[in-house]
Amino acid sequence: MAAWQENSACKSRHRQLLLGIALTILAPSGWTKPALWYWWASQQTEHRVCAQSSPGAAWFRDSTAFTDSTCSIRAKPF
């Protein structure tokens, strides 16, 4: 067999190995859950906002977690 053919087979095996390693590392990220939603209350006014992260420094988390953007479906604990 010619030298370039042997190198080609070796390169192919290396590519397959690297692809397998990449898929093994990246696969669990497909099983993650989306971020939860919370009611955030303003410390300065009476306003409340349903959001996944804090709207700013003057806001505090007011409730338990929800699974939807309207904060109507409570998240189930583990």
N, C-alpha and C positions, 0 to 999 in steps of 0.2 A: 504494500500500500504506500502511496506517495506521502511524503512528509506533510504537505498541506492538508491532506485528507485526515491524517491523524490529529493534527492541530484543530481542524474543524470539528471533529467528534468531541474532542476535549472541551472546546469552547462551548459546544452545545450542552454538554453535561454541566458545565459551570453555570451557564445561563439557567438551566432547569433548577439547579440547586439554589441559586440566588432567588429565583422566582418563588420556589417553595418556602424559603426562609422569609421572604417579604410577605407572602400570604399568611404564614403562621403568625407573624407579628401583627399584621393589620387586621386579621379576621375578627378578633374580639371587639374592635371598635364598632363593628356592625351590630353588636348586641346591646349597645348602651341605650339607656332610656333618655328621652328628651328632658330638658330642665323643667323643674316644677315652677308653678306660679304662686305668688303670695299677694296678700293685700298689704299695701304700703300706705301708712298714714303720715300726713304732714305734721310736723311739730309746731308749725306756725299758724296753720289754718285748719279747717274741718275737712279738708279734702282727703279722699282715699283713692288709690290707683291700684289696679291689678297688673302686676308686672313680674318678670322673671328675675330682675335685678333691681337694686335700689335706684330710684330716680335721682337721688342726690344726697347731699350730706344732711339736709334738714328733714329726712324721712326715716321712719322706723318700721320694721316688719310687724304687722298687726295681727297675723293669724297663722294658722297651720297651712300646710301645703295643699295646692290644688293641681289638677292635671290639665285644666283647660284655661284658655285666655280670658274667660269671663269670671273666673274664680267661683264656679258653681259646683264642680265635681271634686270632692275631697280625695286626696291621694291616699291610697291604702298603705299602712305601715308594712315594713318588711314582713 
